[in-house]
Structure formats: structure tokens, C-alpha cells
């Protein structure tokens, strides 16, 4: 399977714990995005990478959130000291900037539940 | 201001009939792209159709067509001959930005196809 993969698919944690999500984009894609989606809402932009460079971060991304994309391949999203309000689906998407349409290809998401 | 507005939280359509899902957008960039994604209950985001701001003709992909009215800044999705499998959330999205790297999503429309 050469699609976007995310791990873990589900994570249940206690408030105050740290969690890390991983995203493996489609191999030839140089752009990688993280979004957060709560029930019944559209995806909200969190951050964006062009290759290994993090070019933009949303104001939604508090200091407790950090994302990396070492070597421009896979990416990790870490949430420190989780809060109940962090409970959401975290979606990763990738795209290729030379594609005609440049649509985002999404992974299946990582669902976080903070108790 | 909202970048993407979807005013229909939920829609019902009879199987085999056509349905239109509304989307309006807000941008001052002359170059942008408009997308529709489908999100079934399983959660994955599926790309359906794309319309570029300079495209003269409305985009079509099988049973999906995009009714692009540039002056009104609307990009409605038309699904013809609805099928039960079309029941899902539908999100309108826009890509803009200097490097075409910013994606914005609407809040979605939940479509229910009745047998």
C-alpha cells in the first residue's frame, strides 16, 4: 500500500500524559500537513512542511504541540501534557507541489481520547 | 471571515435523484483551487473533484460535477443519480497562497441518501 499511513489509529491517554503520532506520507510527496478534526466539523489546519522545513504553524497550535519531519520523510506530532480538549482526530495529509491539481492525500487519522 | 462556507449541515436525497451541495469561498488571490472531499463514516477523506480558478469549464468526474460561479464565489457540488453509498460527510476546500500551500476546509454537509 503506497498511501498515507498514520500510527497509532487510536490512542487513549490520561490527562497530563504525552502522546506522539506518526505519519508516513506518499513517498514522492514533498508537502506534509497536519490537521485536527473534531466531531461534525471540518479539518482545522495545524501545521505544514515543505520537505523537512516547517513553514507554517496555526495559532491553534499551542506550545504543547510540536511537529517534526526529519529528512523530509515521515513526520511526528507530539502533544505534551494532554488536556481533555485535545481529544480529536488528527489527520495527516501529503501532496506534491508539482502536481497539476495538488490535492491532499489523507491518511486514515489518529483518534485521540484524553480521559 | 470564513474562507469556506457550507450552509447546509445536513441534506436528504432520494436514491437515484440528483443533489446539490452548496459551497461559497472567500479569497483575494487570483489563483486558487477548489476541491470537494467525501468522508464516509469510516473516516478517510476521499478526493472527489477539482476546479482551478482559471478553468473555463466546470469540472466533471463521473457522477460528480462542480458548478463553478466565479463572480459569486461559489463552487457547488452536484451529485447525479445518488446511490446509497454516497451517504457521507462532504467537505469543500480551497487552496491558495503564494506557493499554493494553504488549504482551508468548510464545516461540511452530511448527506443521507434514502432508499
Interface residues (C-beta under 8 A of the other chain):
Chain A: X31 X33 X35 X40 X41 X42 X43 X44 X45 X48 X50 X55 X56 X89 X91 X93 X97 X101 X102 X103 X104 X105 X106 X107 X108 X109
Chain B: X4 X6 X33 X35 X37 X42 X43 X44 X45 X47 X50 X52 X91 X93 X95 X99 X100 X101 X102 X103 X104 X105 X106 X107 X108
